[in-house]
Amino acid sequence: MKKVCIVTGGSSGIGLSIVKLFLAKNYQVFNLDITASTFGDFCHCDITNVSQVNEVITNIAKQGTIDVLVSNAGIHFSGSIENTSEADLMRVFDINVKGAYAAISAVLPTMKAQSNGAIILMSSDQALIAKHNSFAYNLSKAALASMAKTTALDYAQFNIRANAVCPGTIETPLYHQAINHYCEKSGANKVAVHAEEAALQPLGRLGQAEEVAELVYFLGSDKAKFITGSLQVIDGGYTAQ
């Protein structure tokens, strides 16, 4: 029987790369997203709807084990605290934080029963540092880092591991969306902004989604069975400066 991996937000960007890699490693992969995908077993699911997430994951659990959960679904939002409305703040937290809460809560009964499981949360380098005009996003990613640590401690007794991956600037559709939004507001040249972003990284380039997926796969594997409660940075050296 194949091992089972659940990925939230697996239809594009980092999530899609994670789905593809776990499929290549012979996992059965369930992708919970609102955007359909042909990769893995697609489950239409609004990650902000806790009861819907629980129903979908409960049905997956009936088929067997749940070995890995990758809580990846998330959105970006630019703005200082003054430029972040209450609605903006709640939307970011509903998707980035409540979505992770819903997915983790739903897999824990199965993982506890089988005395095994790996949970990986997609945080950010912004769990470690601050960036300009990133109030709500920064706050949500710090919350995910905290969630990984507390979950790791609370469920270590059940041999369930929880870690957060903290990517830096990764070239994904979400990245390009953020750059486009910035350029529309500021009038800046997108090619120039993209080059500036790459130059900010000590390695001189942006990260790729496939590179993040490799780290996620490692954390979900038995090779990482003594790693829990950690924040795994993959940022080209940005936070080391």
C-alpha positions as CSV (number, residue, x, y, z in Angstrom):
1,M,0.0,0.0,0.0
2,K,1.3,3.4,-0.9
3,K,2.0,6.0,1.7
4,V,-0.4,9.0,1.8
5,C,0.4,12.6,1.6
6,I,-2.1,15.5,1.8
7,V,-1.2,18.8,0.4
8,T,-3.3,22.0,0.8
9,G,-3.0,24.5,-2.0
10,G,-1.3,22.0,-4.3
11,S,-2.5,23.3,-7.7
12,S,0.2,25.9,-8.3
13,G,3.6,27.2,-7.2
14,I,5.4,25.5,-4.4
15,G,2.3,23.3,-3.7
16,L,2.3,21.9,-7.2
17,S,6.0,21.1,-7.0
18,I,5.4,19.3,-3.7
19,V,2.5,17.3,-5.2
20,K,4.6,16.3,-8.2
21,L,7.6,15.2,-6.1
22,F,5.6,13.1,-3.7
23,L,3.9,11.5,-6.7
24,A,7.3,10.7,-8.2
25,K,8.3,9.1,-4.9
26,N,5.3,6.8,-5.2
27,Y,3.0,8.4,-2.6
28,Q,-0.7,8.7,-3.1
29,V,-1.2,12.4,-3.0
30,F,-4.4,14.3,-2.2
31,N,-4.5,17.9,-3.2
32,L,-7.0,20.1,-1.3
33,D,-7.5,23.3,-3.3
34,I,-10.2,25.5,-4.8
35,T,-8.5,25.4,-8.2
36,A,-8.6,22.1,-10.0
37,S,-5.5,20.2,-10.9
38,T,-4.7,17.1,-12.9
39,F,-1.8,16.1,-10.6
40,G,-2.7,13.8,-7.7
41,D,-6.1,13.1,-6.3
42,F,-7.9,16.5,-6.5
43,C,-10.3,17.4,-3.7
44,H,-12.2,20.6,-4.1
45,C,-11.9,22.2,-0.7
46,D,-12.1,25.7,0.8
47,I,-9.3,25.6,3.3
48,T,-11.0,28.4,5.4
49,N,-14.0,26.2,6.0
50,V,-13.0,24.1,9.0
51,S,-15.9,21.7,8.8
52,Q,-15.4,21.1,5.0
53,V,-11.7,20.5,5.6
54,N,-12.5,18.0,8.4
55,E,-15.0,16.2,6.2
56,V,-12.6,15.8,3.2
57,I,-9.7,14.6,5.4
58,T,-11.9,12.3,7.4
59,N,-13.0,10.7,4.1
60,I,-9.3,10.3,3.0
61,A,-8.5,8.7,6.4
62,K,-11.1,6.0,5.8
63,Q,-8.9,4.7,2.9
64,G,-6.0,4.0,5.2
65,T,-3.1,6.0,6.7
66,I,-2.2,9.6,6.5
67,D,1.6,9.7,6.6
68,V,2.3,13.3,5.7
69,L,0.4,16.6,5.8
70,V,1.9,19.6,4.0
71,S,-0.1,22.7,5.0
72,N,0.9,24.9,2.1
73,A,-2.2,26.9,1.1
74,G,-1.6,30.6,1.5
75,I,-2.0,34.1,0.1
76,H,0.2,37.2,0.1
77,F,-0.8,40.7,1.0
78,S,1.2,43.9,0.9
79,G,0.6,46.8,3.3
80,S,1.6,48.4,6.5
81,I,-0.7,48.2,9.5
82,E,-2.4,51.4,8.4
83,N,-2.9,50.1,4.9
84,T,-4.4,46.8,6.1
85,S,-8.1,46.8,6.7
86,E,-9.8,44.5,9.2
87,A,-11.2,42.6,6.2
88,D,-7.7,42.2,4.7
89,L,-6.3,41.0,8.0
90,M,-9.0,38.4,8.5
91,R,-8.7,37.1,4.9
92,V,-5.0,36.6,5.3
93,F,-5.5,34.8,8.7
94,D,-8.4,32.8,7.4
95,I,-6.4,31.2,4.6
96,N,-2.8,31.2,6.0
97,V,-3.5,30.4,9.7
98,K,-7.0,29.1,10.1
99,G,-6.5,26.9,7.1
100,A,-3.4,25.3,8.7
101,Y,-5.4,24.9,12.0
102,A,-8.2,23.1,10.1
103,A,-5.9,20.7,8.3
104,I,-3.7,19.8,11.3
105,S,-6.8,19.3,13.5
106,A,-8.3,17.0,10.9
107,V,-5.2,14.7,10.5
108,L,-4.3,14.4,14.1
109,P,-6.8,11.7,15.1
110,T,-5.5,9.4,12.4
111,M,-1.9,10.1,13.0
112,K,-2.4,9.6,16.8
113,A,-4.1,6.2,16.1
114,Q,-1.3,5.0,13.9
115,S,1.4,6.5,16.2
116,N,3.2,8.1,13.3
117,G,3.0,11.2,11.1
118,A,4.8,14.2,9.7
119,I,3.3,17.6,9.5
120,I,5.0,20.3,7.5
121,L,3.8,23.9,7.5
122,M,4.7,26.4,4.9
123,S,5.9,29.4,6.8
124,S,8.4,32.0,5.5
125,D,11.7,33.8,6.1
126,Q,9.3,36.4,7.6
127,A,8.9,34.2,10.6
128,L,12.5,35.2,11.4
129,I,12.8,38.7,10.1
130,A,10.5,41.6,9.1
131,K,10.0,43.1,5.7
132,H,8.5,46.4,4.7
133,N,4.8,46.6,3.9
134,S,4.1,43.1,5.0
135,F,2.2,43.5,8.3
136,A,-0.5,40.9,7.8
137,Y,1.5,38.4,5.8
138,N,4.5,38.6,8.3
139,L,2.2,38.1,11.2
140,S,0.5,35.0,9.7
141,K,3.8,33.4,8.8
142,A,5.2,33.9,12.4
143,A,2.0,32.3,13.6
144,L,2.6,29.2,11.5
145,A,6.2,28.9,12.9
146,S,4.7,29.0,16.4
147,M,2.1,26.4,15.4
148,A,4.8,24.0,14.2
149,K,6.6,24.3,17.5
150,T,3.6,23.8,19.8
151,T,2.3,21.0,17.7
152,A,5.7,19.3,17.8
153,L,5.7,19.4,21.6
154,D,2.1,18.4,22.1
155,Y,2.2,15.4,19.8
156,A,5.8,14.1,20.2
157,Q,4.4,11.4,22.5
158,F,2.5,10.0,19.5
159,N,5.6,10.0,17.3
160,I,4.1,12.9,15.2
161,R,6.6,15.4,14.0
162,A,5.8,19.0,13.0
163,N,8.2,21.4,11.3
164,A,7.9,24.7,9.4
165,V,9.7,25.4,6.1
166,C,10.7,29.0,5.8
167,P,11.3,29.9,2.2
168,G,12.8,33.2,1.2
169,T,12.0,34.8,-2.2
170,I,10.9,31.9,-4.4
171,E,9.9,32.4,-8.1
172,T,6.3,31.3,-8.1
173,P,3.0,32.7,-9.5
174,L,2.4,34.2,-6.0
175,Y,5.8,36.0,-6.3
176,H,5.0,37.4,-9.8
177,Q,1.5,38.5,-8.6
178,A,3.2,40.5,-5.7
179,I,5.7,42.0,-8.1
180,N,3.0,43.0,-10.6
181,H,0.9,44.5,-7.8
182,Y,3.9,46.5,-6.6
183,C,4.7,47.8,-10.1
184,E,1.1,48.8,-10.8
185,K,1.1,50.8,-7.6
186,S,4.5,52.4,-7.9
187,G,5.1,52.6,-11.7
188,A,8.3,50.7,-11.3
189,N,9.7,48.5,-14.2
190,K,9.0,44.8,-13.6
191,V,12.2,43.6,-15.2
192,A,14.3,46.0,-13.0
193,V,12.4,45.0,-9.9
194,H,12.9,41.3,-10.6
195,A,16.6,41.9,-11.1
196,E,16.8,43.9,-7.9
197,E,15.1,41.0,-6.0
198,A,17.6,38.5,-7.3
199,A,20.5,40.8,-6.4
200,L,19.3,41.0,-2.8
201,Q,20.0,37.3,-2.3
202,P,23.5,36.3,-1.3
203,L,23.4,33.5,-3.9
204,G,22.4,36.1,-6.5
205,R,19.2,34.4,-7.7
206,L,15.7,33.6,-6.6
207,G,14.8,30.2,-5.2
208,Q,12.8,27.7,-7.2
209,A,9.7,25.9,-6.1
210,E,11.3,22.5,-6.9
211,E,14.0,23.3,-4.4
212,V,11.5,23.9,-1.6
213,A,9.7,20.7,-2.5
214,E,12.9,18.7,-2.0
215,L,13.2,20.1,1.6
216,V,9.6,19.3,2.3
217,Y,10.0,15.8,1.0
218,F,13.0,15.2,3.2
219,L,11.2,16.5,6.3
220,G,8.3,14.1,5.6
221,S,10.6,11.1,5.2
222,D,12.1,8.7,7.7
223,K,15.5,10.3,7.1
224,A,14.2,13.3,9.2
225,K,12.6,11.2,12.0
226,F,14.6,13.1,14.7
227,I,13.7,16.5,13.4
228,T,10.7,18.2,15.0
229,G,9.7,21.6,16.2
230,S,12.2,23.2,13.8
231,L,12.1,26.2,11.4
232,Q,13.9,25.1,8.2
233,V,15.2,28.1,6.3
234,I,15.6,27.9,2.5
235,D,16.4,31.5,1.5
236,G,19.7,31.6,-0.4
237,G,21.3,33.1,2.6
238,Y,19.1,36.1,2.9
239,T,18.4,35.9,6.7
240,A,22.1,35.2,7.4
241,Q,23.0,38.8,6.5
